[in-house]
Amino acid sequence: MQVQTIDLLFQGHERAIASFLVEGPDGFILIETGPESCRERLLAELKERETDPADIAAVFVTHIHLDHAGGAGWWASQGVPVYVHPKGARHLIDPERLESSARQIYGDRFDELWGGMIPAPADKVIAVEDDEIISVAGLDVCAIETLGHCFHHHVYAIGGVIFAGDAAGARIDDSGFISVTSAPPQFHLEHTLSSIDHLIDLAPASLYLTHFGEVDNPEAHLEAYYEAVELNALFIQQRLEEGMDAEALQVAYEAFQMEQAFRSRVRSDDWATYQGVNGTAMCADGIRLYWEKLTDDRA
């Protein structure tokens, strides 16, 4: 098996969003499509590798957020089967609700950032269950449910190689800084930590992050990410206990993250990439909503 990491150059940023071209004994699969706005870049990169869309036997998306699966509908419309978590399948077939929600968030920037979504033919969207193995292109791809970032997240394992989506954070440089992927509205602390523990137990030989690329030491990365999730969740909890409102919390969390990044010697252009793919304001909202819902449920 050969894995090629394709940099989609999202918004001109290097190492922001990846797709993975995986070559098996009998052909190719694609893991993560990236957003529709990056489709031409992806197709050009495949052409550079002398690979046509018709050569792709299957597409796997870890979850349906636009930076991971925004282009899935186009691939399905080309006749390529797209594998996805059961709770995400209907949103690829009918993306109207998903796109409408994103347009409310991003406003006039939506088309520039994401490029919309093409509805996927229903017969080409295949819901895959936890621990189900799909045999394609001479590869056995195992879907592993890893909740926490959202309620419809899989990582995909091929032997000892794991494609982690957003279950293992974002790390776009070699500084050691890991950005916690806690976008609202479905971030869940206990599920996130449980998923990280599950990945540690799997002891992957290789770990690939959609943001971004192969991790040199999977065990050390996962252990560091577990600590980062706990640290940042505690920071938000403490600020809420102090009575900080949502807007002030966004500012405080950005400062807290910037301090961590500064200590790790993250370069300014890399910090801009982190903000582009996993913005601190968005992530602060995700953790805040988790704590507020927990408080409401206990009331």
Contacts in CASP RR format, 6 or more apart in sequence:
PFRMAT RR
TARGET T0000
AUTHOR 0000-0000-0000
METHOD contacts of the structure
MODEL  1
MQVQTIDLLFQGHERAIASFLVEGPDGFILIETGPESCRERLLAELKERE
TDPADIAAVFVTHIHLDHAGGAGWWASQGVPVYVHPKGARHLIDPERLES
SARQIYGDRFDELWGGMIPAPADKVIAVEDDEIISVAGLDVCAIETLGHC
FHHHVYAIGGVIFAGDAAGARIDDSGFISVTSAPPQFHLEHTLSSIDHLI
DLAPASLYLTHFGEVDNPEAHLEAYYEAVELNALFIQQRLEEGMDAEALQ
VAYEAFQMEQAFRSRVRSDDWATYQGVNGTAMCADGIRLYWEKLTDDRA
1 22 0 8 1.000
1 23 0 8 1.000
1 24 0 8 1.000
1 139 0 8 1.000
1 158 0 8 1.000
1 161 0 8 1.000
2 22 0 8 1.000
2 23 0 8 1.000
2 24 0 8 1.000
3 20 0 8 1.000
3 21 0 8 1.000
3 22 0 8 1.000
3 23 0 8 1.000
3 161 0 8 1.000
3 206 0 8 1.000
3 208 0 8 1.000
3 214 0 8 1.000
4 20 0 8 1.000
4 21 0 8 1.000
4 22 0 8 1.000
4 23 0 8 1.000
4 49 0 8 1.000
5 18 0 8 1.000
5 20 0 8 1.000
5 208 0 8 1.000
5 212 0 8 1.000
5 213 0 8 1.000
5 214 0 8 1.000
6 18 0 8 1.000
6 19 0 8 1.000
6 20 0 8 1.000
6 21 0 8 1.000
6 42 0 8 1.000
6 45 0 8 1.000
6 46 0 8 1.000
7 14 0 8 1.000
7 15 0 8 1.000
7 16 0 8 1.000
7 17 0 8 1.000
7 18 0 8 1.000
7 45 0 8 1.000
7 212 0 8 1.000
8 16 0 8 1.000
8 17 0 8 1.000
8 18 0 8 1.000
8 19 0 8 1.000
8 34 0 8 1.000
8 35 0 8 1.000
8 38 0 8 1.000
8 41 0 8 1.000
8 42 0 8 1.000
8 45 0 8 1.000
9 16 0 8 1.000
9 38 0 8 1.000
9 41 0 8 1.000
10 16 0 8 1.000
10 17 0 8 1.000
10 34 0 8 1.000
10 35 0 8 1.000
10 37 0 8 1.000
10 38 0 8 1.000
10 67 0 8 1.000
10 276 0 8 1.000
10 277 0 8 1.000
11 113 0 8 1.000
11 276 0 8 1.000
13 272 0 8 1.000
13 273 0 8 1.000
13 276 0 8 1.000
13 277 0 8 1.000
14 273 0 8 1.000
15 172 0 8 1.000
15 173 0 8 1.000
15 212 0 8 1.000
15 213 0 8 1.000
15 270 0 8 1.000
15 273 0 8 1.000
16 172 0 8 1.000
16 211 0 8 1.000
16 212 0 8 1.000
16 273 0 8 1.000
16 276 0 8 1.000
16 277 0 8 1.000
17 32 0 8 1.000
17 34 0 8 1.000
17 35 0 8 1.000
17 38 0 8 1.000
17 67 0 8 1.000
17 210 0 8 1.000
17 211 0 8 1.000
17 212 0 8 1.000
17 277 0 8 1.000
18 32 0 8 1.000
18 208 0 8 1.000
18 209 0 8 1.000
18 210 0 8 1.000
18 211 0 8 1.000
18 212 0 8 1.000
18 213 0 8 1.000
19 30 0 8 1.000
19 31 0 8 1.000
19 32 0 8 1.000
19 33 0 8 1.000
19 34 0 8 1.000
19 42 0 8 1.000
20 30 0 8 1.000
20 31 0 8 1.000
20 32 0 8 1.000
20 163 0 8 1.000
20 208 0 8 1.000
21 28 0 8 1.000
21 30 0 8 1.000
21 46 0 8 1.000
21 49 0 8 1.000
21 51 0 8 1.000
22 28 0 8 1.000
22 29 0 8 1.000
22 30 0 8 1.000
22 31 0 8 1.000
22 137 0 8 1.000
22 139 0 8 1.000
22 158 0 8 1.000
23 137 0 8 1.000
24 137 0 8 1.000
24 138 0 8 1.000
24 139 0 8 1.000
25 137 0 8 1.000
25 138 0 8 1.000
25 139 0 8 1.000
26 57 0 8 1.000
26 137 0 8 1.000
26 138 0 8 1.000
27 55 0 8 1.000
27 57 0 8 1.000
27 137 0 8 1.000
27 138 0 8 1.000
28 51 0 8 1.000
28 55 0 8 1.000
28 56 0 8 1.000
28 57 0 8 1.000
28 137 0 8 1.000
29 56 0 8 1.000
29 57 0 8 1.000
29 58 0 8 1.000
29 59 0 8 1.000
29 60 0 8 1.000
29 136 0 8 1.000
29 137 0 8 1.000
29 139 0 8 1.000
29 141 0 8 1.000
30 56 0 8 1.000
30 58 0 8 1.000
30 59 0 8 1.000
30 60 0 8 1.000
30 75 0 8 1.000
31 59 0 8 1.000
31 60 0 8 1.000
31 61 0 8 1.000
31 62 0 8 1.000
31 156 0 8 1.000
31 163 0 8 1.000
31 208 0 8 1.000
32 60 0 8 1.000
32 61 0 8 1.000
32 62 0 8 1.000
32 68 0 8 1.000
32 69 0 8 1.000
32 163 0 8 1.000
32 165 0 8 1.000
32 210 0 8 1.000
33 39 0 8 1.000
33 42 0 8 1.000
33 59 0 8 1.000
33 61 0 8 1.000
33 68 0 8 1.000
33 69 0 8 1.000
33 70 0 8 1.000
33 71 0 8 1.000
33 72 0 8 1.000
33 73 0 8 1.000
33 74 0 8 1.000
33 75 0 8 1.000
34 42 0 8 1.000
34 66 0 8 1.000
34 67 0 8 1.000
34 68 0 8 1.000
34 69 0 8 1.000
34 70 0 8 1.000
34 71 0 8 1.000
35 66 0 8 1.000
35 67 0 8 1.000
35 70 0 8 1.000
35 71 0 8 1.000
35 113 0 8 1.000
35 114 0 8 1.000
35 115 0 8 1.000
35 116 0 8 1.000
36 66 0 8 1.000
36 70 0 8 1.000
36 71 0 8 1.000
36 74 0 8 1.000
36 114 0 8 1.000
36 115 0 8 1.000
36 116 0 8 1.000
36 117 0 8 1.000
36 118 0 8 1.000
37 111 0 8 1.000
37 112 0 8 1.000
37 113 0 8 1.000
37 114 0 8 1.000
37 115 0 8 1.000
37 116 0 8 1.000
39 71 0 8 1.000
39 74 0 8 1.000
43 53 0 8 1.000
46 52 0 8 1.000
46 53 0 8 1.000
53 75 0 8 1.000
53 78 0 8 1.000
53 80 0 8 1.000
54 78 0 8 1.000
56 75 0 8 1.000
56 80 0 8 1.000
57 80 0 8 1.000
57 136 0 8 1.000
57 137 0 8 1.000
58 80 0 8 1.000
58 81 0 8 1.000
58 82 0 8 1.000
58 83 0 8 1.000
58 134 0 8 1.000
58 136 0 8 1.000
58 137 0 8 1.000
58 141 0 8 1.000
59 72 0 8 1.000
59 75 0 8 1.000
59 76 0 8 1.000
59 80 0 8 1.000
59 81 0 8 1.000
59 82 0 8 1.000
59 83 0 8 1.000
60 82 0 8 1.000
60 83 0 8 1.000
60 84 0 8 1.000
60 134 0 8 1.000
60 141 0 8 1.000
60 143 0 8 1.000
60 154 0 8 1.000
60 156 0 8 1.000
60 163 0 8 1.000
61 68 0 8 1.000
61 69 0 8 1.000
61 72 0 8 1.000
61 82 0 8 1.000
61 83 0 8 1.000
61 84 0 8 1.000
61 92 0 8 1.000
62 68 0 8 1.000
62 69 0 8 1.000
62 153 0 8 1.000
62 154 0 8 1.000
62 155 0 8 1.000
62 156 0 8 1.000
62 163 0 8 1.000
62 164 0 8 1.000
62 165 0 8 1.000
62 166 0 8 1.000
62 167 0 8 1.000
62 210 0 8 1.000
63 69 0 8 1.000
63 84 0 8 1.000
63 85 0 8 1.000
63 88 0 8 1.000
63 149 0 8 1.000
63 150 0 8 1.000
63 152 0 8 1.000
63 153 0 8 1.000
63 154 0 8 1.000
63 165 0 8 1.000
63 166 0 8 1.000
64 70 0 8 1.000
64 72 0 8 1.000
64 84 0 8 1.000
64 85 0 8 1.000
64 88 0 8 1.000
64 91 0 8 1.000
64 92 0 8 1.000
64 98 0 8 1.000
64 152 0 8 1.000
65 150 0 8 1.000
65 166 0 8 1.000
65 183 0 8 1.000
66 98 0 8 1.000
66 102 0 8 1.000
66 113 0 8 1.000
66 114 0 8 1.000
66 116 0 8 1.000
66 117 0 8 1.000
67 114 0 8 1.000
67 210 0 8 1.000
67 277 0 8 1.000
68 165 0 8 1.000
68 166 0 8 1.000
68 210 0 8 1.000
69 84 0 8 1.000
69 92 0 8 1.000
70 114 0 8 1.000
70 116 0 8 1.000
70 117 0 8 1.000
71 117 0 8 1.000
71 118 0 8 1.000
72 82 0 8 1.000
72 84 0 8 1.000
72 92 0 8 1.000
72 117 0 8 1.000
72 120 0 8 1.000
73 82 0 8 1.000
73 92 0 8 1.000
73 95 0 8 1.000
73 117 0 8 1.000
73 118 0 8 1.000
73 119 0 8 1.000
73 120 0 8 1.000
74 118 0 8 1.000
75 82 0 8 1.000
75 120 0 8 1.000
76 82 0 8 1.000
76 92 0 8 1.000
76 120 0 8 1.000
76 121 0 8 1.000
76 124 0 8 1.000
76 125 0 8 1.000
77 118 0 8 1.000
77 120 0 8 1.000
77 121 0 8 1.000
77 124 0 8 1.000
79 121 0 8 1.000
79 124 0 8 1.000
80 124 0 8 1.000
81 124 0 8 1.000
81 125 0 8 1.000
81 126 0 8 1.000
82 92 0 8 1.000
82 120 0 8 1.000
82 124 0 8 1.000
82 125 0 8 1.000
82 126 0 8 1.000
83 126 0 8 1.000
83 128 0 8 1.000
83 134 0 8 1.000
83 141 0 8 1.000
83 143 0 8 1.000
84 92 0 8 1.000
84 125 0 8 1.000
84 126 0 8 1.000
84 127 0 8 1.000
84 128 0 8 1.000
84 152 0 8 1.000
84 154 0 8 1.000
85 127 0 8 1.000
85 128 0 8 1.000
85 143 0 8 1.000
85 145 0 8 1.000
85 152 0 8 1.000
85 153 0 8 1.000
85 154 0 8 1.000
86 127 0 8 1.000
86 128 0 8 1.000
86 129 0 8 1.000
86 152 0 8 1.000
87 151 0 8 1.000
87 152 0 8 1.000
88 127 0 8 1.000
88 152 0 8 1.000
89 125 0 8 1.000
89 126 0 8 1.000
89 127 0 8 1.000
91 97 0 8 1.000
91 98 0 8 1.000
92 119 0 8 1.000
92 120 0 8 1.000
92 125 0 8 1.000
93 119 0 8 1.000
93 120 0 8 1.000
93 121 0 8 1.000
93 122 0 8 1.000
93 125 0 8 1.000
94 119 0 8 1.000
95 116 0 8 1.000
95 117 0 8 1.000
95 118 0 8 1.000
95 119 0 8 1.000
95 120 0 8 1.000
98 117 0 8 1.000
99 116 0 8 1.000
99 117 0 8 1.000
102 110 0 8 1.000
102 114 0 8 1.000
103 110 0 8 1.000
106 113 0 8 1.000
106 114 0 8 1.000
110 116 0 8 1.000
128 134 0 8 1.000
128 143 0 8 1.000
128 154 0 8 1.000
129 143 0 8 1.000
130 143 0 8 1.000
130 144 0 8 1.000
130 145 0 8 1.000
130 154 0 8 1.000
131 142 0 8 1.000
131 143 0 8 1.000
131 144 0 8 1.000
131 145 0 8 1.000
132 142 0 8 1.000
132 143 0 8 1.000
133 140 0 8 1.000
133 141 0 8 1.000
133 142 0 8 1.000
133 143 0 8 1.000
134 140 0 8 1.000
134 141 0 8 1.000
134 142 0 8 1.000
134 143 0 8 1.000
135 141 0 8 1.000
139 158 0 8 1.000
140 158 0 8 1.000
140 159 0 8 1.000
141 156 0 8 1.000
141 157 0 8 1.000
141 158 0 8 1.000
142 156 0 8 1.000
142 157 0 8 1.000
142 158 0 8 1.000
142 159 0 8 1.000
143 154 0 8 1.000
143 155 0 8 1.000
143 156 0 8 1.000
144 154 0 8 1.000
144 155 0 8 1.000
144 156 0 8 1.000
144 157 0 8 1.000
144 162 0 8 1.000
144 198 0 8 1.000
144 202 0 8 1.000
145 153 0 8 1.000
145 154 0 8 1.000
146 153 0 8 1.000
146 154 0 8 1.000
146 155 0 8 1.000
146 164 0 8 1.000
146 167 0 8 1.000
146 195 0 8 1.000
146 198 0 8 1.000
146 199 0 8 1.000
147 153 0 8 1.000
147 188 0 8 1.000
147 191 0 8 1.000
147 192 0 8 1.000
147 194 0 8 1.000
147 195 0 8 1.000
148 167 0 8 1.000
148 186 0 8 1.000
148 187 0 8 1.000
148 188 0 8 1.000
148 189 0 8 1.000
148 191 0 8 1.000
148 192 0 8 1.000
148 195 0 8 1.000
149 166 0 8 1.000
149 167 0 8 1.000
149 181 0 8 1.000
149 182 0 8 1.000
149 183 0 8 1.000
149 186 0 8 1.000
149 187 0 8 1.000
149 192 0 8 1.000
150 166 0 8 1.000
150 183 0 8 1.000
150 186 0 8 1.000
150 187 0 8 1.000
151 186 0 8 1.000
151 188 0 8 1.000
153 165 0 8 1.000
153 166 0 8 1.000
153 167 0 8 1.000
153 195 0 8 1.000
155 162 0 8 1.000
155 163 0 8 1.000
155 164 0 8 1.000
155 165 0 8 1.000
155 167 0 8 1.000
155 168 0 8 1.000
155 199 0 8 1.000
156 162 0 8 1.000
156 163 0 8 1.000
157 163 0 8 1.000
157 202 0 8 1.000
157 204 0 8 1.000
159 205 0 8 1.000
160 202 0 8 1.000
160 204 0 8 1.000
160 205 0 8 1.000
160 206 0 8 1.000
161 204 0 8 1.000
161 205 0 8 1.000
161 206 0 8 1.000
161 207 0 8 1.000
161 208 0 8 1.000
162 199 0 8 1.000
162 202 0 8 1.000
162 204 0 8 1.000
162 206 0 8 1.000
162 207 0 8 1.000
162 208 0 8 1.000
162 218 0 8 1.000
163 208 0 8 1.000
163 210 0 8 1.000
164 199 0 8 1.000
164 207 0 8 1.000
164 208 0 8 1.000
164 209 0 8 1.000
164 210 0 8 1.000
165 209 0 8 1.000
165 210 0 8 1.000
166 181 0 8 1.000
166 210 0 8 1.000
166 211 0 8 1.000
167 192 0 8 1.000
167 195 0 8 1.000
167 196 0 8 1.000
167 199 0 8 1.000
168 196 0 8 1.000
168 199 0 8 1.000
168 207 0 8 1.000
168 209 0 8 1.000
168 215 0 8 1.000
168 221 0 8 1.000
168 222 0 8 1.000
168 225 0 8 1.000
169 178 0 8 1.000
169 179 0 8 1.000
169 180 0 8 1.000
169 181 0 8 1.000
169 209 0 8 1.000
169 211 0 8 1.000
169 225 0 8 1.000
169 278 0 8 1.000
170 178 0 8 1.000
170 179 0 8 1.000
170 181 0 8 1.000
170 209 0 8 1.000
170 211 0 8 1.000
170 212 0 8 1.000
170 274 0 8 1.000
170 277 0 8 1.000
170 278 0 8 1.000
171 177 0 8 1.000
171 178 0 8 1.000
171 179 0 8 1.000
171 209 0 8 1.000
171 211 0 8 1.000
171 212 0 8 1.000
171 215 0 8 1.000
171 221 0 8 1.000
172 179 0 8 1.000
172 211 0 8 1.000
172 212 0 8 1.000
172 270 0 8 1.000
172 273 0 8 1.000
172 274 0 8 1.000
172 277 0 8 1.000
173 266 0 8 1.000
173 267 0 8 1.000
173 270 0 8 1.000
175 261 0 8 1.000
175 264 0 8 1.000
175 265 0 8 1.000
175 266 0 8 1.000
175 267 0 8 1.000
175 270 0 8 1.000
176 224 0 8 1.000
176 264 0 8 1.000
177 260 0 8 1.000
177 261 0 8 1.000
177 264 0 8 1.000
177 266 0 8 1.000
177 274 0 8 1.000
178 221 0 8 1.000
178 224 0 8 1.000
178 225 0 8 1.000
178 228 0 8 1.000
179 211 0 8 1.000
179 257 0 8 1.000
179 274 0 8 1.000
179 278 0 8 1.000
179 279 0 8 1.000
179 283 0 8 1.000
180 225 0 8 1.000
180 228 0 8 1.000
180 229 0 8 1.000
180 232 0 8 1.000
180 233 0 8 1.000
180 278 0 8 1.000
180 283 0 8 1.000
180 287 0 8 1.000
181 211 0 8 1.000
181 278 0 8 1.000
181 283 0 8 1.000
182 192 0 8 1.000
182 229 0 8 1.000
182 232 0 8 1.000
182 233 0 8 1.000
182 283 0 8 1.000
182 286 0 8 1.000
182 287 0 8 1.000
182 290 0 8 1.000
183 278 0 8 1.000
183 282 0 8 1.000
183 283 0 8 1.000
183 286 0 8 1.000
184 282 0 8 1.000
184 285 0 8 1.000
184 286 0 8 1.000
184 289 0 8 1.000
185 286 0 8 1.000
185 289 0 8 1.000
187 286 0 8 1.000
187 287 0 8 1.000
187 289 0 8 1.000
187 290 0 8 1.000
188 290 0 8 1.000
189 229 0 8 1.000
189 233 0 8 1.000
189 287 0 8 1.000
189 290 0 8 1.000
192 229 0 8 1.000
193 226 0 8 1.000
193 229 0 8 1.000
193 230 0 8 1.000
196 222 0 8 1.000
196 225 0 8 1.000
196 226 0 8 1.000
196 229 0 8 1.000
197 226 0 8 1.000
199 207 0 8 1.000
199 218 0 8 1.000
199 222 0 8 1.000
200 219 0 8 1.000
200 222 0 8 1.000
200 223 0 8 1.000
200 226 0 8 1.000
203 218 0 8 1.000
203 219 0 8 1.000
204 218 0 8 1.000
205 218 0 8 1.000
206 214 0 8 1.000
206 215 0 8 1.000
206 218 0 8 1.000
207 214 0 8 1.000
207 215 0 8 1.000
207 218 0 8 1.000
207 221 0 8 1.000
207 222 0 8 1.000
208 214 0 8 1.000
208 215 0 8 1.000
209 215 0 8 1.000
211 277 0 8 1.000
211 278 0 8 1.000
215 221 0 8 1.000
232 253 0 8 1.000
232 256 0 8 1.000
232 257 0 8 1.000
232 283 0 8 1.000
232 287 0 8 1.000
233 287 0 8 1.000
233 290 0 8 1.000
233 291 0 8 1.000
235 253 0 8 1.000
235 256 0 8 1.000
236 249 0 8 1.000
236 253 0 8 1.000
236 284 0 8 1.000
236 287 0 8 1.000
236 288 0 8 1.000
236 291 0 8 1.000
237 291 0 8 1.000
239 248 0 8 1.000
239 249 0 8 1.000
239 252 0 8 1.000
239 253 0 8 1.000
240 249 0 8 1.000
240 288 0 8 1.000
240 291 0 8 1.000
240 292 0 8 1.000
244 252 0 8 1.000
246 285 0 8 1.000
246 288 0 8 1.000
249 284 0 8 1.000
249 288 0 8 1.000
250 280 0 8 1.000
250 281 0 8 1.000
250 284 0 8 1.000
250 285 0 8 1.000
252 284 0 8 1.000
253 280 0 8 1.000
253 281 0 8 1.000
253 283 0 8 1.000
253 284 0 8 1.000
253 287 0 8 1.000
254 280 0 8 1.000
254 281 0 8 1.000
254 284 0 8 1.000
257 280 0 8 1.000
257 283 0 8 1.000
258 271 0 8 1.000
258 280 0 8 1.000
261 271 0 8 1.000
261 274 0 8 1.000
266 274 0 8 1.000
END
